[in-house]
Amino acid sequence: RVGRIIGPKAQYIQASTIHSLCLKILKEHLRKVEVIDQSLQRRLIGDATDHAYENRGIKANDKRRLGWRYWMGWVDWAKTNSEGKSGICAQMEKSRPSNPANRLLAEIAGDVLREYEGQKAGLYDFTDLLTKCWELLEGNQAVLSGLRGRYRYVLNDELQDSSSIQLKILEAIADGKFFGVGDGDQALYTWRQADPEETIFGFKGRHPDGLVFKLNTNYRSTRRIVQTAGALIRHSYESEERKQYEKETRAR
């Protein structure tokens, strides 16, 4: 599709997801990288969760038996942020202050994390692709310099749905030649650690000399829908940085 639009110059563009980019980088510099599929990941997390429940005498019909996706979310968070049980508990406290279940849930999450990582035994899941790639770039200047020489510019689409570690990887490679496209009002992946306060509204803080271009025309919805949605969404954010992105959106 890019080729049809811009012609032969498309051969100089690498378009990919962040995970496939990280996998490509890791395979170039590590001897062996094997990625597990979601079915195996689900089985390993499920087994680890069952063992954690059994060790605490939590029976099958107990409401504390949450699904594997819930625990996978905490495993991903802990790995991305290099945290264990105490870190998970502190994070839970932010959204559920003084909830007596937080400590138990954090203990289960910590046990699931430990068993899952042990059973995975060196295989990579999607979160590992990000964390291991960042470790490589952070710890090996030669690798980072090589990537900066390879990619003249980096464009991050759907910037509002990028997580902190994804953003760090791309901005490190870009080395100031970074172009982001996004809309904080369309953030969908906060459950996967995407944070518009950082990625969108914190852009000028990370790039003081950067330029912000506002695209003020909505081609999809009527004026009434746009204005109503804008009035509701505006109260979802707290940062002062957001004000520079405020726009009078028009509908066509």
One Martini backbone bead per residue (centre of mass of N, CA, C, O) as a GRO file, in nm:
protein
  252
    1ARG     BB    1   0.058   0.062  -0.021
    2VAL     BB    2   0.300   0.250  -0.006
    3GLY     BB    3   0.400   0.193  -0.295
    4ARG     BB    4   0.150   0.313  -0.443
    5ILE     BB    5   0.197   0.606  -0.333
    6ILE     BB    6   0.543   0.646  -0.362
    7GLY     BB    7   0.683   0.406  -0.481
    8PRO     BB    8   1.014   0.299  -0.497
    9LYS     BB    9   1.089   0.437  -0.212
   10ALA     BB   10   0.962   0.212  -0.027
   11GLN     BB   11   1.226   0.036   0.008
   12TYR     BB   12   1.330   0.247   0.250
   13ILE     BB   13   1.095   0.127   0.421
   14GLN     BB   14   1.006   0.041   0.760
   15ALA     BB   15   0.715  -0.145   0.833
   16SER     BB   16   0.598  -0.192   1.174
   17THR     BB   17   0.585  -0.330   1.453
   18ILE     BB   18   0.732  -0.315   1.755
   19HIS     BB   19   0.777  -0.625   1.787
   20SER     BB   20   0.914  -0.681   1.512
   21LEU     BB   21   1.146  -0.488   1.554
   22CYS     BB   22   1.263  -0.619   1.810
   23LEU     BB   23   1.308  -0.897   1.687
   24LYS     BB   24   1.509  -0.807   1.472
   25ILE     BB   25   1.721  -0.694   1.666
   26LEU     BB   26   1.769  -0.950   1.838
   27LYS     BB   27   1.850  -1.145   1.601
   28GLU     BB   28   2.111  -0.978   1.525
   29HIS     BB   29   2.246  -1.002   1.851
   30LEU     BB   30   2.140  -1.287   1.907
   31ARG     BB   31   2.154  -1.624   1.890
   32LYS     BB   32   1.857  -1.678   2.036
   33VAL     BB   33   1.500  -1.647   1.933
   34GLU     BB   34   1.207  -1.750   2.105
   35VAL     BB   35   0.856  -1.747   2.046
   36ILE     BB   36   0.568  -1.755   2.206
   37ASP     BB   37   0.254  -1.840   2.206
   38GLN     BB   38  -0.056  -1.780   2.336
   39SER     BB   39  -0.132  -2.069   2.416
   40LEU     BB   40   0.116  -2.120   2.596
   41GLN     BB   41   0.086  -1.876   2.776
   42ARG     BB   42  -0.191  -1.952   2.886
   43ARG     BB   43  -0.108  -2.223   3.014
   44LEU     BB   44   0.114  -2.118   3.206
   45ILE     BB   45  -0.061  -1.917   3.359
   46GLY     BB   46  -0.283  -2.113   3.444
   47ASP     BB   47  -0.105  -2.305   3.608
   48ALA     BB   48   0.012  -2.093   3.804
   49THR     BB   49  -0.263  -2.004   3.915
   50ASP     BB   50  -0.362  -2.274   4.027
   51HIS     BB   51  -0.127  -2.309   4.228
   52ALA     BB   52  -0.178  -2.049   4.391
   53TYR     BB   53  -0.460  -2.129   4.486
   54GLU     BB   54  -0.397  -2.404   4.618
   55ASN     BB   55  -0.188  -2.290   4.830
   56ARG     BB   56  -0.456  -2.110   4.952
   57GLY     BB   57  -0.740  -2.260   4.932
   58ILE     BB   58  -0.872  -2.177   4.654
   59LYS     BB   59  -1.152  -2.236   4.509
   60ALA     BB   60  -1.327  -2.259   4.215
   61ASN     BB   61  -1.583  -2.070   4.338
   62ASP     BB   62  -1.404  -1.837   4.393
   63LYS     BB   63  -1.393  -1.489   4.333
   64ARG     BB   64  -1.065  -1.483   4.332
   65ARG     BB   65  -1.085  -1.638   4.056
   66LEU     BB   66  -0.919  -1.518   3.814
   67GLY     BB   67  -0.827  -1.471   3.510
   68TRP     BB   68  -0.553  -1.495   3.308
   69ARG     BB   69  -0.555  -1.200   3.199
   70TYR     BB   70  -0.514  -1.059   3.464
   71TRP     BB   71  -0.233  -1.189   3.528
   72MET     BB   72  -0.094  -1.106   3.266
   73GLY     BB   73  -0.103  -0.806   3.322
   74TRP     BB   74   0.083  -0.819   3.578
   75VAL     BB   75   0.322  -0.953   3.450
   76ASP     BB   76   0.379  -0.731   3.245
   77TRP     BB   77   0.413  -0.501   3.444
   78ALA     BB   78   0.646  -0.620   3.613
   79LYS     BB   79   0.848  -0.657   3.378
   80THR     BB   80   0.852  -0.363   3.270
   81ASN     BB   81   0.915  -0.249   3.590
   82SER     BB   82   1.084  -0.434   3.773
   83GLU     BB   83   0.875  -0.606   3.956
   84GLY     BB   84   0.706  -0.723   4.239
   85LYS     BB   85   0.495  -0.764   4.488
   86SER     BB   86   0.527  -0.478   4.611
   87GLY     BB   87   0.478  -0.324   4.343
   88ILE     BB   88   0.199  -0.436   4.286
   89CYS     BB   89   0.064  -0.337   4.546
   90ALA     BB   90   0.118  -0.035   4.501
   91GLN     BB   91  -0.041  -0.020   4.234
   92MET     BB   92  -0.315  -0.111   4.349
   93GLU     BB   93  -0.344   0.128   4.554
   94LYS     BB   94  -0.401   0.350   4.343
   95SER     BB   95  -0.693   0.218   4.254
   96ARG     BB   96  -0.726   0.058   4.562
   97PRO     BB   97  -0.751   0.192   4.840
   98SER     BB   98  -0.737  -0.011   5.117
   99ASN     BB   99  -0.759  -0.293   5.000
  100PRO     BB  100  -0.751  -0.610   5.140
  101ALA     BB  101  -0.689  -0.769   4.857
  102ASN     BB  102  -0.414  -0.668   4.752
  103ARG     BB  103  -0.208  -0.857   4.888
  104LEU     BB  104  -0.312  -1.123   4.775
  105LEU     BB  105  -0.296  -1.050   4.475
  106ALA     BB  106   0.009  -0.988   4.479
  107GLU     BB  107   0.101  -1.269   4.564
  108ILE     BB  108  -0.014  -1.420   4.326
  109ALA     BB  109   0.130  -1.260   4.104
  110GLY     BB  110   0.417  -1.328   4.201
  111ASP     BB  111   0.390  -1.638   4.171
  112VAL     BB  112   0.317  -1.640   3.874
  113LEU     BB  113   0.569  -1.504   3.771
  114ARG     BB  114   0.779  -1.707   3.871
  115GLU     BB  115   0.666  -1.964   3.733
  116TYR     BB  116   0.647  -1.863   3.444
  117GLU     BB  117   0.949  -1.799   3.404
  118GLY     BB  118   1.045  -2.088   3.463
  119GLN     BB  119   0.877  -2.238   3.238
  120LYS     BB  120   0.980  -2.070   2.991
  121ALA     BB  121   1.288  -2.095   2.965
  122GLY     BB  122   1.393  -1.842   2.756
  123LEU     BB  123   1.152  -1.758   2.635
  124TYR     BB  124   0.955  -1.536   2.434
  125ASP     BB  125   0.755  -1.276   2.479
  126PHE     BB  126   0.623  -0.976   2.406
  127THR     BB  127   0.753  -0.834   2.649
  128ASP     BB  128   1.045  -0.933   2.605
  129LEU     BB  129   1.097  -0.782   2.342
  130LEU     BB  130   1.105  -0.509   2.485
  131THR     BB  131   1.296  -0.544   2.732
  132LYS     BB  132   1.542  -0.669   2.577
  133CYS     BB  133   1.580  -0.441   2.378
  134TRP     BB  134   1.631  -0.217   2.586
  135GLU     BB  135   1.876  -0.348   2.717
  136LEU     BB  136   2.048  -0.346   2.463
  137LEU     BB  137   2.045  -0.037   2.407
  138GLU     BB  138   2.140   0.055   2.696
  139GLY     BB  139   2.414  -0.151   2.694
  140ASN     BB  140   2.472  -0.087   2.365
  141GLN     BB  141   2.608   0.157   2.177
  142ALA     BB  142   2.667   0.017   1.906
  143VAL     BB  143   2.380  -0.070   1.842
  144LEU     BB  144   2.246   0.208   1.859
  145SER     BB  145   2.422   0.348   1.644
  146GLY     BB  146   2.344   0.160   1.412
  147LEU     BB  147   2.039   0.233   1.412
  148ARG     BB  148   2.076   0.539   1.368
  149GLY     BB  149   2.211   0.493   1.085
  150ARG     BB  150   1.970   0.339   0.949
  151TYR     BB  151   1.761   0.552   1.076
  152ARG     BB  152   1.664   0.866   0.994
  153TYR     BB  153   1.358   0.803   1.069
  154VAL     BB  154   1.073   0.819   1.307
  155LEU     BB  155   0.743   0.674   1.306
  156ASN     BB  156   0.463   0.712   1.537
  157ASP     BB  157   0.179   0.559   1.546
  158GLU     BB  158  -0.049   0.581   1.773
  159LEU     BB  159   0.081   0.725   2.032
  160GLN     BB  160  -0.140   0.683   2.262
  161ASP     BB  161  -0.078   0.344   2.245
  162SER     BB  162   0.189   0.375   2.377
  163SER     BB  163   0.429   0.278   2.571
  164SER     BB  164   0.699   0.360   2.750
  165ILE     BB  165   0.896   0.145   2.624
  166GLN     BB  166   0.830   0.196   2.330
  167LEU     BB  167   0.913   0.493   2.330
  168LYS     BB  168   1.209   0.458   2.417
  169ILE     BB  169   1.300   0.296   2.174
  170LEU     BB  170   1.223   0.495   1.943
  171GLU     BB  171   1.366   0.754   2.056
  172ALA     BB  172   1.649   0.634   2.064
  173ILE     BB  173   1.673   0.578   1.760
  174ALA     BB  174   1.600   0.867   1.657
  175ASP     BB  175   1.759   1.102   1.795
  176GLY     BB  176   1.530   1.350   1.731
  177LYS     BB  177   1.391   1.190   1.468
  178PHE     BB  178   1.075   1.244   1.556
  179PHE     BB  179   0.739   1.115   1.468
  180GLY     BB  180   0.410   1.187   1.586
  181VAL     BB  181   0.084   1.018   1.580
  182GLY     BB  182  -0.206   1.153   1.759
  183ASP     BB  183  -0.482   1.095   2.013
  184GLY     BB  184  -0.579   1.124   2.337
  185ASP     BB  185  -0.898   1.073   2.278
  186GLN     BB  186  -0.809   0.760   2.150
  187ALA     BB  187  -0.749   0.589   2.390
  188LEU     BB  188  -0.726   0.210   2.433
  189TYR     BB  189  -0.434   0.102   2.598
  190THR     BB  190  -0.414   0.129   2.917
  191TRP     BB  191  -0.411  -0.182   2.990
  192ARG     BB  192  -0.109  -0.167   2.823
  193GLN     BB  193   0.041   0.104   2.938
  194ALA     BB  194  -0.087   0.335   2.816
  195ASP     BB  195   0.000   0.708   2.817
  196PRO     BB  196  -0.106   1.014   2.719
  197GLU     BB  197   0.041   1.196   2.924
  198GLU     BB  198   0.315   1.110   2.797
  199THR     BB  199   0.301   1.073   2.482
  200ILE     BB  200   0.140   1.339   2.420
  201PHE     BB  201   0.145   1.564   2.664
  202GLY     BB  202   0.477   1.504   2.695
  203PHE     BB  203   0.629   1.590   2.435
  204LYS     BB  204   0.751   1.875   2.504
  205GLY     BB  205   0.920   1.772   2.743
  206ARG     BB  206   1.103   1.584   2.556
  207HIS     BB  207   1.062   1.817   2.306
  208PRO     BB  208   1.122   2.143   2.316
  209ASP     BB  209   1.179   2.176   1.985
  210GLY     BB  210   0.920   2.080   1.906
  211LEU     BB  211   0.637   2.026   1.697
  212VAL     BB  212   0.284   2.119   1.682
  213PHE     BB  213   0.014   1.970   1.498
  214LYS     BB  214  -0.319   2.054   1.428
  215LEU     BB  215  -0.605   1.847   1.360
  216ASN     BB  216  -0.932   1.999   1.325
  217THR     BB  217  -1.064   1.786   1.127
  218ASN     BB  218  -1.362   1.596   1.103
  219TYR     BB  219  -1.463   1.321   0.873
  220ARG     BB  220  -1.676   1.119   1.046
  221SER     BB  221  -1.850   1.338   1.206
  222THR     BB  222  -2.061   1.522   1.353
  223ARG     BB  223  -2.074   1.807   1.529
  224ARG     BB  224  -2.232   1.700   1.774
  225ILE     BB  225  -2.049   1.460   1.838
  226VAL     BB  226  -1.783   1.612   1.871
  227GLN     BB  227  -1.870   1.809   2.099
  228THR     BB  228  -1.967   1.600   2.306
  229ALA     BB  229  -1.710   1.432   2.327
  230GLY     BB  230  -1.519   1.663   2.408
  231ALA     BB  231  -1.664   1.742   2.676
  232LEU     BB  232  -1.611   1.463   2.812
  233ILE     BB  233  -1.300   1.408   2.769
  234ARG     BB  234  -1.172   1.664   2.903
  235HIS     BB  235  -1.218   1.528   3.208
  236SER     BB  236  -0.989   1.283   3.185
  237TYR     BB  237  -0.775   1.508   3.238
  238GLU     BB  238  -0.503   1.676   3.441
  239SER     BB  239  -0.297   1.806   3.275
  240GLU     BB  240  -0.142   2.096   3.171
  241GLU     BB  241  -0.022   1.994   2.895
  242ARG     BB  242  -0.297   1.961   2.740
  243LYS     BB  243  -0.365   2.257   2.656
  244GLN     BB  244  -0.179   2.264   2.390
  245TYR     BB  245  -0.401   2.046   2.252
  246GLU     BB  246  -0.623   2.216   2.224
  247LYS     BB  247  -0.927   2.207   2.019
  248GLU     BB  248  -1.127   2.313   1.749
  249THR     BB  249  -1.345   2.096   1.634
  250ARG     BB  250  -1.435   1.993   1.321
  251ALA     BB  251  -1.701   1.914   1.094
  252ARG     BB  252  -1.770   1.723   0.762
   0.00000   0.00000   0.00000
